[in-house]
Amino acid sequence: MNNILYIGNKLAGHGATATTIDTLGPLLEKEGYNVRYASSIKNISKRMLHMMRMTYLNRKWADVVLIDTYSTKNFWYAITISRICKSLNLKYIPILHGGNLPSRLEKNPKAIKFFLDNAYQVVSPSEFLKLAFNKVGFQNIIKINNFIELENYPFTDRIIKEPKLLWVRSFAQIYNPQMAVFVLKELKEKYPAASLTMVGPDKDGTLATCRTIAKNMNLDVTFTGLLSKKQWVELSKSHNIFINTTHFDNLPVSLIEAMALGLPIISTNVGGISCLIDNDINGKLIPDNDVHAMVESVNELIDKSLECNNIILTARKYTQQFSWSEVSKDWNTLLKV
């Protein structure tokens, strides 16, 4: 299958966070595949129409259609494209990303059954989603890890005396960015020099909410907006703890990146996060939306420097399995048939 039509939200050029279509597609091209994309159109309705049109126009060219699949409204893009593929006798492979996708089993059982049953193969980057769908009878799911180009993430040794927190995500309610601001407020009581940098674009107005909360609490939070990978990797050198506050998640690449950079991670234990982080082994897990627990975890990383260093080194070693040089083998096994 050398000719690939890749369906997803390719919106990095419009100021959105890069998604899998922005990273996997070009790497598959380097592997020798011919890849066409849909869609980078910003308008939601026009983007949907472009995806549909490209699927039809490439019906004879494409050997397979890759479909990025999320759990929110973008779920219906995937469903629609899969039905067109089925009608055109086109092989399609969903790539499951949305941490809340199992909820679709209850909300839209017929749609999800058609979608998965008719797929050539289904790819999940985490054991979490694979097991969730296996349990209800969907067995055509294989695990192919999320990935990073490990050589682009230089490891930095850190001695943590004052917390310099880094948060990297889109500003959206499902990622609960407000929690990070409340964590800083509580940390300031013990560490007056504690700081927080929040990296990412606004998605639903939550950025303004965070700015208001910080202002009302008289906190000097740094909001950078969207940064390129290279920019935030450089920024990470002046920070020492990575926090993840999300309500829902699957297997976020940002956590893998933080591990590779030598940033100890504190994350809410939601969705597939526990398939990536083993508590107190390669990171720290806390209950969803528990500000005090996150603050206590920060204290532990600072007070127990030996344990913290072990977490950092274990996490860096763990990222080897997510290097593109390893993950590309699985993609080639799937596609070169």
Secondary structure as the mmCIF struct_conf table of DSSP 4:
data_model
#
loop_
_struct_conf.conf_type_id
_struct_conf.id
_struct_conf.beg_label_comp_id
_struct_conf.beg_label_asym_id
_struct_conf.beg_label_seq_id
_struct_conf.end_label_comp_id
_struct_conf.end_label_asym_id
_struct_conf.end_label_seq_id
STRN STRN1 ASN A 3 ILE A 7
BEND BEND1 GLY A 8 GLY A 8
HELX_RH_3T_P HELX_RH_3T_P1 ALA A 12 HIS A 14
TURN_TY1_P TURN_TY1_P1 GLY A 15 GLY A 15
HELX_LH_PP_P HELX_LH_PP_P1 ALA A 16 ALA A 18
HELX_RH_AL_P HELX_RH_AL_P1 THR A 20 LYS A 30
TURN_TY1_P TURN_TY1_P2 GLU A 31 GLY A 32
STRN STRN2 ASN A 34 ALA A 38
BEND BEND2 LYS A 42 ASN A 43
HELX_RH_AL_P HELX_RH_AL_P2 ILE A 44 LEU A 57
TURN_TY1_P TURN_TY1_P3 ASN A 58 TRP A 61
BEND BEND3 ASP A 63 ASP A 63
STRN STRN3 VAL A 64 THR A 69
BEND BEND4 SER A 71 THR A 72
TURN_TY1_P TURN_TY1_P4 LYS A 73 ASN A 74
HELX_RH_AL_P HELX_RH_AL_P3 PHE A 75 SER A 87
TURN_TY1_P TURN_TY1_P5 LEU A 88 ASN A 89
STRN STRN4 TYR A 92 LEU A 96
TURN_TY1_P TURN_TY1_P6 GLY A 99 ASN A 100
HELX_RH_3T_P HELX_RH_3T_P2 LEU A 101 SER A 103
HELX_RH_AL_P HELX_RH_AL_P4 ARG A 104 LYS A 107
BEND BEND5 ASN A 108 ASN A 108
HELX_RH_AL_P HELX_RH_AL_P5 PRO A 109 ASP A 117
TURN_TY1_P TURN_TY1_P7 ASN A 118 ASN A 118
BEND BEND6 TYR A 120 TYR A 120
STRN STRN5 VAL A 122 SER A 124
BEND BEND7 PRO A 125 SER A 126
HELX_RH_AL_P HELX_RH_AL_P6 GLU A 127 ASN A 134
TURN_TY1_P TURN_TY1_P8 LYS A 135 GLY A 137
STRN STRN6 ILE A 141 LYS A 143
STRN STRN7 ILE A 148 ILE A 148
HELX_RH_3T_P HELX_RH_3T_P3 LEU A 150 ASN A 152
BEND BEND8 TYR A 153 TYR A 153
BEND BEND9 LYS A 161 GLU A 162
STRN STRN8 LYS A 164 VAL A 168
BEND BEND10 ARG A 169 ARG A 169
STRN STRN9 PHE A 171 PHE A 171
HELX_RH_3T_P HELX_RH_3T_P4 GLN A 173 TYR A 175
TURN_TY1_P TURN_TY1_P9 PRO A 177 PRO A 177
HELX_RH_AL_P HELX_RH_AL_P7 GLN A 178 LEU A 187
TURN_TY1_P TURN_TY1_P10 LYS A 188 LYS A 190
TURN_TY1_P TURN_TY1_P11 PRO A 192 ALA A 193
STRN STRN10 SER A 195 VAL A 199
STRN STRN11 ASP A 202 ASP A 202
BEND BEND11 LYS A 203 GLY A 205
HELX_RH_AL_P HELX_RH_AL_P8 THR A 206 ASN A 216
TURN_TY1_P TURN_TY1_P12 MET A 217 ASN A 218
STRN STRN12 THR A 222 GLY A 225
BEND BEND12 LEU A 226 LEU A 226
HELX_RH_AL_P HELX_RH_AL_P9 LYS A 229 SER A 236
TURN_TY1_P TURN_TY1_P13 LYS A 237 SER A 238
STRN STRN13 ILE A 241 ASN A 244
BEND BEND13 HIS A 247 PHE A 248
BEND BEND14 ASN A 250 ASN A 250
HELX_RH_AL_P HELX_RH_AL_P10 VAL A 253 LEU A 261
TURN_TY1_P TURN_TY1_P14 GLY A 262 GLY A 262
STRN STRN14 ILE A 265 THR A 268
TURN_TY1_P TURN_TY1_P15 GLY A 271 GLY A 272
HELX_RH_3T_P HELX_RH_3T_P5 ILE A 273 CYS A 275
TURN_TY1_P TURN_TY1_P16 LEU A 276 LEU A 276
STRN STRN15 ASN A 279 ASN A 279
TURN_TY1_P TURN_TY1_P17 ASP A 280 ASN A 282
STRN STRN16 GLY A 283 GLY A 283
STRN STRN17 LYS A 284 ILE A 286
TURN_TY1_P TURN_TY1_P18 ASP A 288 ASN A 289
HELX_RH_AL_P HELX_RH_AL_P11 VAL A 291 ASP A 303
HELX_RH_AL_P HELX_RH_AL_P12 SER A 305 TYR A 318
HELX_RH_3T_P HELX_RH_3T_P6 THR A 319 PHE A 322
STRN STRN18 SER A 323 SER A 323
HELX_RH_AL_P HELX_RH_AL_P13 TRP A 324 LEU A 335
#
